[in-house]
Amino acid sequence: MKIKNVFIVFCNVILSSCTISRVGSEKLSYNPVKFTEQLTQRTFDPSKAIEELSRERTEKRIPFTLDYEWCFGKPVIDFDPEHHIYMQVDTGFTRNWYYTSCLRKMGLSDEDFMKEVIAEVRKNHTDVSEAHPSDEDLSNYLKKSWKNFNENYLAEAWINDTNLRYDSVSNQSFDGVLGQDFLMKYDRVTFDFVNNYLILDDEKLDGTEIPFVQTDNKEILINFTYKDQSELAMVDTGNYCFTPRHNMGDGKQDYDINDYSKYGLSYKGKVPVTPRVMQTYDDIKIGHVTYNNMKGAYSTIRGSGFVKGSQVHMMKLNNLGNVFFYNHVFQIDYVDKVFIIK
């Protein structure tokens, strides 16, 4: 049988043993929209996005959409309604970033932008300025550095009292990312996936409290169970799906929260390439919420969109994306260090 053959190959390539029971496997499409729909078991409609973002809002209660084109299943907000700067809110990101599209919405050309950055560097960063005495030399240095995600803070921008670093590489449909550097400014942040609202400095949520650990990279890690076996995972709103670690449920998770030597963007080592299939998981429990028929795919699947550092990261650390929260409300309480879900 076709499914059986795929499953045998999957076990031989990925697992040292096939003792962990799963419901079955299914091939994943290379079409990004179909791929997303397979893993989330949902369909998305980009024509709804702007209307959803235009709903009633306050300074602390901001509507988000999960239907933003090429960002399906991830919360996107209109961070600056005057210029309509659309930002993805990502609990798995440390920094806040803006892309070139944001410059266009602010009315800046590449040339004008570089002039402003050079003036700022000459004024406030004398070491960099003196190392590159001509504007042309400094401009070339900055462009090369930014492509390697170095010195990005030298082009820092401020929007709504939030600082963002410049990402000259990413070419997304949205204009930037708000990570933990943004979220941690507030005591409690609520992601209401029932009504699609981000609530900043919210009242304490009445739900199941799970203590979290925050790493040096500011990731939020919680424990959940798979078939009554304790597992560690990152809560990641920048991931729409479930990305299980290799051999999840074997009782041998060896993730070291203090070791980031292999998880960076510049990681050059090899990672295993696993078949492009998704598995179905039952009996996953987060707090008092039990999930069955959850679809998951390894970070190392053939054609993976994750960079190598992230692939290595998620080989050992489970990643709980929004598919777990679509029908729920959760809160990150930075004061009491608890993740609350209801």
Disulfide bonds with the S-S distance in Angstrom:
none
